[in-house]
Amino acid sequence: MRYLKKRSLYIVFTVCLLIIVTPAAIAHAAAEDSADTQGEEGDKVEERKLPDLKPGEWEPLFEMGESIYPSVVISTATLKAGLWDDTDRQHMGDPWGLIGAAVRGTENNCPIKVEISGSGFIKPSVFTGTLAEKNTVYCVYPALKYDYEKLLGVKQTVPETISFEVTVGRKPAEERSARVQVRPVNENVFSFMDSSGSANDVSYFFAAYVNENHPFIKKIMKEAIDAGRVDGFSGYQGDGDDVKAEIEAIWDTLRKRGMHYSAMPASADDDDPYIDSQYVRLLGESINYGQANCVDGSVLMASIFRKIGLDVSLVELPDHMFIAVDLDEDGKETIYIETTALGDSTLDEAIEMGNEEYSEVKDKFDSEKEEDQEYNIINVQSARSMGIMPIRDSSAD
């Protein structure tokens, strides 16, 4: 039932802000002490760190490799908290900047101008400011003006040329360019090591694939009503038995449609030791093709249950995902559903499996141990409050 690419052993994960049950904040985890750390195959992986620049020098900076991930761009567009701490003066510009320039000034309070543009996905974007200390390498990120509609339509990797023009102090502007890959909108990054060598757990990005506004959901609900499985959907207006009956109606409707478990190959980023990502089908793709892996099935059901008005969470384990649903508005009774059981099990059987899986690892969600930081409960409503909105399925327009 494996769905996630095995996470590299050198990564020290942070716990995501607000949306996991353990107290946490988006923060950089401390980089490991050794200069060389072990990768998952036992090979040495060079620690990421900022370049050692001379006064007036600069280099292009990519936090997630030389790639653009549409899902990350869209997920962070309305995110209220930044990747960089408010007290961090070394990172300047967009608090969720992932493409920028590493720059060292020629003097204290050195003026700086960084302009970045792309050949198809990024309009010219500029940052101007000053670098306080000449002996510090700064990371400067203009707020990039992406073409979001184009990014939503990317279904396979395509090239993009990014142009950088940087002016440091009184030196003439210098231009450089880099060829990058624009990844499919289905590729979700859930952890990465940034250019400073700090690890970041961004598992909450999975909530962007939960799309309670997808037009297919109304069709599924109507099919459930037409089949007489329920008279309607009222969410928490009824009691716990009513809520479970509505969940079961959706479960049986999806089973009737022939939805079944199907594994998805690992993301094409297997060769990047600093990024962990997962291919996630958009809701319409899962319904149209009648198949879903544990992540696809979890975001599909979470989307429908959100539409009904239920409080739902994605339960992330190192190699698996299932969902948690509250049967009452106060969250006093919660069931855990193994979504991969959809094809050949009743809802009660799937709940029994899910409850057992959760019971086996429940202590890990409150643990502060490093090895337990891969266990997250991603509450979708909390993600929405953070500013993570659903990724629109352009194929459904």
C-alpha positions in Angstrom: 0.0 0.0 0.0 3.0 2.2 -0.4 2.4 5.6 -2.0 5.2 7.8 -1.0 8.7 7.8 -2.3 10.9 6.8 0.6 12.1 9.9 2.4 15.9 10.4 2.5 17.4 9.5 5.9 19.3 12.8 6.2 16.2 15.0 6.4 15.2 16.4 9.8 11.5 17.2 9.4 9.7 20.2 10.9 6.0 19.7 11.8 3.5 21.7 9.8 1.9 24.9 11.1 -1.5 24.8 12.6 -2.9 21.8 10.7 -1.4 19.0 12.6 -2.6 17.9 16.0 0.8 18.4 17.6 1.8 22.0 18.5 4.0 23.2 15.7 5.0 26.1 13.5 6.4 26.4 10.0 10.1 26.7 10.9 13.4 25.6 9.5 14.7 22.4 11.1 18.3 22.5 12.1 20.6 21.2 9.4 22.6 18.1 10.4 26.0 18.5 12.0 28.0 16.6 9.5 29.0 18.1 6.1 28.2 14.8 4.4 25.0 12.9 5.4 23.6 9.6 4.4 21.1 9.2 1.6 18.5 6.4 1.5 20.9 4.0 -0.3 23.8 4.8 2.0 25.4 7.1 -0.5 27.0 10.3 0.7 24.7 13.3 0.0 26.4 16.7 0.0 24.8 19.2 2.4 23.2 22.1 0.8 24.5 25.5 1.7 24.6 29.0 0.3 27.5 29.9 -2.1 30.6 31.6 -0.7 30.5 34.9 -2.7 32.9 37.7 -3.0 31.7 41.3 -2.6 29.5 42.3 -5.5 29.0 38.7 -6.7 25.6 36.9 -7.1 24.2 33.5 -8.3 20.7 32.3 -9.3 19.0 30.6 -6.4 16.5 27.7 -6.6 15.0 26.4 -3.4 13.4 23.4 -5.0 16.0 22.5 -7.6 15.8 24.0 -11.0 12.1 23.3 -11.3 8.8 25.1 -11.0 6.1 23.1 -9.2 2.7 24.6 -10.2 1.1 23.0 -7.1 3.5 24.8 -4.8 3.1 28.1 -6.6 -0.7 27.8 -6.3 -0.7 26.5 -2.8 1.5 29.4 -1.5 -0.2 32.2 -3.4 -2.6 32.9 -0.6 -0.7 31.3 2.3 -0.7 33.7 5.2 2.6 32.5 6.9 5.9 32.6 5.1 8.6 30.0 4.7 11.1 32.5 6.2 10.7 33.6 9.8 9.9 37.3 10.3 13.1 37.8 12.2 15.2 36.3 9.4 17.0 39.3 7.8 19.1 37.1 5.5 16.0 36.3 3.3 14.4 39.2 1.6 11.4 39.8 -0.6 8.7 37.2 -1.1 8.3 35.2 2.2 7.5 32.2 0.1 10.2 32.9 -2.5 11.5 29.8 -4.2 13.4 31.4 -7.1 15.7 34.3 -6.5 19.4 35.4 -6.3 22.1 34.8 -3.7 23.8 38.2 -3.4 26.7 39.8 -1.5 26.9 43.5 -1.3 29.9 45.7 -2.0 29.4 47.8 1.2 27.1 48.1 4.1 23.6 49.2 3.2 24.4 48.3 -0.4 21.5 49.0 -2.9 20.3 45.9 -4.8 17.9 45.3 -7.7 16.9 41.8 -8.8 14.6 41.3 -11.8 13.4 37.8 -12.8 11.3 36.9 -15.9 10.4 33.7 -17.7 9.8 32.7 -21.3 6.2 31.6 -20.8 5.2 31.3 -17.1 6.7 34.3 -15.3 6.1 38.0 -16.2 9.0 40.4 -15.3 9.2 40.7 -11.5 11.4 43.1 -9.6 12.7 43.5 -6.1 14.7 46.6 -4.9 16.2 47.1 -1.5 19.4 47.3 0.4 21.8 44.7 1.8 22.6 45.7 5.4 26.0 44.0 5.9 28.7 43.6 3.2 30.0 40.4 4.8 26.7 38.5 4.5 25.3 36.5 1.6 21.6 37.4 1.2 18.8 35.5 -0.5 16.7 37.9 -2.5 13.3 36.8 -3.9 11.1 39.1 -6.0 7.4 38.3 -5.8 7.1 36.4 -9.0 4.2 37.2 -11.3 3.2 33.8 -12.4 0.6 33.0 -15.1 -1.6 30.8 -12.9 -3.9 29.7 -15.7 -0.9 28.3 -17.7 0.4 26.6 -14.6 -2.9 24.9 -13.9 -2.9 23.4 -17.4 0.6 21.8 -17.1 0.1 18.0 -17.3 3.6 16.9 -18.3 7.0 18.4 -17.7 7.8 21.3 -20.0 10.9 23.6 -20.2 11.1 27.2 -19.2 13.9 29.7 -19.5 14.3 32.1 -16.6 16.2 35.3 -17.0 18.0 37.0 -14.1 19.2 40.6 -14.1 20.9 41.8 -10.9 22.4 45.2 -10.0 24.6 45.3 -7.0 25.7 48.7 -5.7 27.3 50.8 -8.4 28.2 47.8 -10.6 26.5 47.6 -14.0 23.6 45.2 -14.2 24.5 41.7 -15.0 22.3 39.2 -16.8 22.2 35.4 -16.7 19.7 32.8 -17.7 18.8 29.2 -16.6 16.8 26.5 -18.2 14.3 24.9 -15.7 11.6 22.3 -15.8 7.9 23.2 -15.1 6.5 20.1 -13.5 3.0 18.7 -13.8 0.4 20.3 -11.6 -0.2 16.8 -10.1 3.3 16.7 -8.5 3.0 17.7 -4.9 6.1 18.5 -2.9 5.8 17.4 0.8 9.3 18.0 2.0 12.5 19.7 0.8 15.8 20.9 1.9 16.3 24.6 1.0 19.5 26.3 -0.2 20.6 27.1 3.4 20.6 23.4 4.3 17.4 23.5 6.4 14.8 20.8 6.0 11.1 21.8 5.6 8.1 19.5 6.1 5.3 20.9 3.9 2.9 18.0 4.1 0.1 20.5 4.5 0.3 21.1 0.7 -1.7 17.8 0.3 -4.7 19.8 1.4 -4.6 21.8 -1.9 -5.7 18.6 -3.7 -8.8 18.5 -1.6 -11.3 20.3 -3.8 -14.8 20.6 -2.2 -15.8 22.9 -5.1 -15.3 20.4 -7.9 -18.5 20.2 -10.0 -18.3 16.3 -10.1 -19.1 16.2 -6.3 -22.7 17.3 -6.9 -23.1 14.5 -9.4 -21.9 12.0 -6.9 -24.3 13.3 -4.3 -27.2 13.2 -6.7 -26.4 9.6 -7.6 -26.5 8.7 -4.0 -29.9 10.4 -3.5 -31.3 8.9 -6.7 -30.3 5.4 -5.6 -32.3 5.9 -2.4 -29.2 5.6 -0.2 -30.1 8.8 1.6 -32.9 11.4 1.3 -30.4 14.2 1.3 -27.2 15.5 2.8 -27.4 17.7 5.9 -24.0 17.2 7.6 -24.0 17.9 11.3 -27.6 18.9 11.4 -28.3 15.3 12.2 -26.8 13.0 14.8 -23.8 10.7 14.5 -25.8 7.9 13.0 -27.2 10.3 10.3 -23.7 11.5 9.5 -22.4 8.0 9.2 -25.3 7.1 6.9 -24.3 10.0 4.6 -20.7 8.8 4.6 -21.8 5.3 3.8 -24.0 6.6 0.9 -21.0 8.3 -0.7 -18.9 5.1 -0.1 -21.5 2.9 -1.7 -22.0 5.3 -4.6 -18.3 5.3 -5.4 -18.1 1.5 -5.1 -21.1 1.3 -7.5 -19.1 3.4 -10.0 -16.3 0.9 -9.9 -13.7 3.0 -8.0 -10.8 0.8 -7.0 -7.3 1.0 -5.6 -4.5 1.5 -8.1 -0.8 2.2 -7.4 0.8 5.2 -9.1 4.5 5.2 -10.0 6.8 7.4 -8.0 7.4 11.0 -9.0 10.0 11.7 -11.6 12.0 13.6 -8.9 13.6 10.3 -7.6 17.0 11.6 -8.6 16.8 14.8 -6.5 18.0 14.0 -3.0 16.7 17.3 -1.6 13.1 16.9 -2.6 10.3 14.4 -1.8 7.2 14.6 -4.0 4.2 12.6 -4.8 2.0 12.4 -7.9 -1.6 13.1 -6.9 -4.5 12.7 -9.3 -7.0 15.6 -9.4 -10.5 14.7 -8.3 -11.9 14.6 -11.8 -9.1 12.3 -13.0 -9.8 9.8 -10.2 -13.5 9.7 -10.9 -13.1 9.5 -14.7 -10.5 6.7 -14.6 -12.2 4.9 -11.7 -9.0 4.3 -9.9 -7.0 5.9 -7.1 -4.1 5.2 -4.8 -4.3 5.9 -1.1 -3.5 9.6 -1.6 -5.9 10.0 -4.5 -8.7 8.2 -2.7 -8.1 10.2 0.5 -8.3 13.6 -1.2 -11.3 12.5 -3.3 -13.3 11.4 -0.2 -12.1 14.4 1.8 -13.4 16.6 -1.0 -16.9 15.1 -0.9 -17.1 15.0 2.8 -16.0 18.7 3.0 -18.8 19.5 0.5 -21.3 17.8 2.8 -20.0 20.0 5.7 -18.0 17.5 7.6 -14.7 18.1 9.4 -12.1 15.9 7.7 -8.4 15.3 8.0 -5.7 13.6 5.9 -3.8 11.1 8.0 -0.2 10.9 6.7 2.1 8.1 7.6 5.6 7.6 6.1 4.3 5.2 3.4 0.6 5.7 3.4 -2.4 8.0 3.8 -6.0 7.5 5.0 -8.6 9.9 6.3 -10.3 10.9 9.6 -13.8 12.2 9.8 -15.6 13.7 12.8 -19.1 12.4 13.3 -20.2 15.4 15.4 -19.5 19.1 15.1 -17.5 19.1 18.4 -15.1 16.4 17.3 -16.0 14.1 20.2 -16.3 11.1 17.9 -13.9 10.5 15.0 -13.7 7.6 12.6 -10.7 6.6 10.5 -11.3 5.3 7.0 -8.9 3.1 5.0 -9.7 4.5 1.5 -7.8 1.8 -0.4 -10.5 -0.6 0.8 -13.1 1.0 -1.4 -13.1 -1.5 -4.2 -13.8 -4.7 -2.1 -14.9 -3.7 1.4 -17.9 -2.2 3.1 -17.6 1.1 4.9 -17.7 -0.7 8.3 -14.8 -2.9 7.2 -12.8 0.2 6.0 -13.5 2.0 9.3 -12.3 -1.1 11.2 -9.1 -1.1 9.2 -8.6 2.7 9.5 -9.2 2.7 13.3 -6.7 -0.1 13.7 -4.1 1.7 11.7 -4.5 4.9 13.7 -4.4 3.1 17.0 -1.1 1.5 16.1 0.6 4.8 15.5 -1.5 7.4 17.4 1.3 8.2 19.9 3.6 9.2 17.0 1.4 12.2 16.1 2.1 13.8 19.5 5.8 12.7 19.6 8.7 15.2 19.4 11.1 12.4 18.3 12.8 13.1 15.0 11.9 9.7 13.6 8.2 10.4 14.2 8.0 13.7 12.4 6.7 11.9 9.3 3.4 11.3 11.0 1.0 14.2 10.4 -2.7 14.8 10.7 -3.6 17.5 8.1 -6.9 19.1 9.0 -8.4 20.5 5.8 -10.3 23.3 7.5 -7.2 24.5 9.3 -5.3 24.4 6.0 -8.0 26.6 4.5 -7.6 29.0 7.4 -3.9 29.1 6.7 -4.7 30.2 3.2 -4.2 27.0 1.3 -7.0 26.9 -1.3 -8.0 24.0 -3.6 -6.2 23.5 -6.9 -8.7 24.0 -9.6 -9.2 21.1 -12.0 -8.9 22.9 -15.3 -10.2 19.8 -17.2 -13.6 20.2 -15.4 -14.3 23.7 -16.8 
